[in-house]
Amino acid sequence: MFYNTECVITLNKERRPRQRVTTHHEDKELLQAVLHMPFKPATEIKEAMGLQASMSTVRRRRHSAGIHHQTPAKKERLTDAHRTARLAFAEQYVDKGMEFWDRKVFTDEKTFNSSNHGRIHI
């Protein structure tokens, strides 16, 4: 069998990758926007930046940076037993002085955002 290698080489030379819609600078700005607004969907980030790219492009850039869409775990609601236990704990330590609290390390500090509505994606 005869195989024409010249034709194959010519075809491969003519094939070029598609030109990117966003520049390297825009990709960096997009990543910074995602890091500063982690709870915002891709549509809002695109609108805030004024990008002339599709939503799938914004998501691809985000995924290529290692930032993936996740749904956070749901929090348990407090029951009456929880409230009673918390009140008892607070009453136990309410009269402790500053010397007592200066020796404590608080490690359960969190940041909450209450302005989002509906399902939150990280």
VOGU-3710 file (C-alpha; in Angstrom, 3 decimals, decimal comma):
1> mfyntecvit> 0,000/0,000/0,000  1,130/3,466/-0,789  0,777/6,175/1,869  1,277/9,808/0,936  3,198/11,365/3,830  3,568/14,715/2,093  -0,184/15,264/2,113  -0,440/14,460/5,825  2,379/16,841/6,702  0,827/19,607/4,620
11> lnkerrprqr> -2,561/19,182/6,305  -1,026/19,249/9,770  0,946/22,397/8,971  -2,218/24,200/7,912  -4,069/23,350/11,122  -3,708/26,065/13,710  -5,298/26,233/17,167  -8,230/28,561/17,537  -7,293/32,065/18,637  -8,126/32,772/22,302
21> vtthhedkel> -10,939/35,213/23,002  -9,271/36,548/26,144  -5,752/37,863/26,513  -3,286/36,716/29,166  -3,920/39,982/31,038  -7,710/39,436/30,960  -7,209/35,880/32,246  -5,244/37,232/35,228  -7,918/39,857/35,928  -10,612/37,179/35,695
31> lqavlhmpfk> -8,776/34,997/38,211  -8,391/37,958/40,593  -12,109/38,729/40,288  -12,998/35,102/41,053  -10,710/35,101/44,099  -12,192/38,371/45,399  -15,801/37,293/44,742  -15,838/33,517/45,373  -19,621/33,302/45,824  -20,513/35,169/42,626
41> pateikeamg> -21,605/33,149/39,598  -19,698/33,378/36,332  -22,443/35,539/34,793  -22,011/38,291/37,383  -18,217/38,178/37,171  -18,379/38,468/33,382  -20,748/41,445/33,607  -18,663/43,141/36,317  -15,520/42,840/34,177  -17,246/43,728/30,913
51> lqasmstvrr> -15,740/40,726/29,107  -16,698/40,025/25,503  -16,527/36,258/26,003  -19,042/33,470/26,456  -20,023/32,024/29,822  -18,319/28,748/28,960  -15,067/30,655/28,341  -15,283/32,253/31,793  -15,934/28,840/33,358  -13,071/27,229/31,391
61> rrhsagihhq> -10,630/29,906/32,565  -11,827/29,398/36,137  -11,467/25,603/35,861  -8,011/25,852/34,286  -6,934/27,859/37,356  -8,133/25,002/39,582  -11,266/26,740/40,883  -14,259/24,451/40,580  -17,945/24,863/41,296  -19,065/23,288/44,576
71> tpakkerltd> -22,223/23,325/46,659  -21,542/24,008/50,345  -22,818/21,692/53,066  -26,103/22,638/54,693  -26,034/23,771/58,285  -28,087/22,036/60,968  -30,800/24,134/62,589  -30,550/24,762/66,324  -32,944/22,757/68,474  -34,234/23,733/71,912
81> ahrtarlafa> -31,664/21,347/73,440  -28,860/23,174/71,601  -30,110/26,543/72,821  -30,332/25,294/76,408  -26,794/23,884/76,263  -25,429/27,141/74,813  -27,136/29,206/77,495  -25,722/26,946/80,242  -22,224/27,277/78,729  -22,521/31,080/78,554
91> eqyvdkgmef> -23,766/31,326/82,142  -20,858/29,145/83,314  -18,233/31,553/81,897  -19,983/34,934/82,151  -18,196/35,988/85,366  -14,665/35,051/84,247  -12,206/37,954/84,183  -9,934/39,176/81,393  -6,992/37,179/82,762  -8,962/33,995/82,111
101> wdrkvftdek> -9,842/34,998/78,529  -6,309/36,226/77,701  -5,099/32,620/77,934  -7,690/31,312/75,434  -7,268/30,862/71,693  -10,395/31,151/69,568  -10,136/28,898/66,516  -13,757/28,664/65,413  -13,999/32,079/63,778  -15,816/32,112/60,443
111> tfnssnhgri> -17,020/34,643/57,922  -20,631/34,548/56,806  -22,275/36,296/53,885  -26,018/36,803/54,278  -26,732/38,804/51,107  -27,013/35,842/48,715  -30,368/34,312/47,907  -31,071/30,779/46,740  -28,454/28,082/46,351  -24,865/29,132/46,880
121> hi> -22,064/27,737/44,746  -18,440/28,090/45,705
//
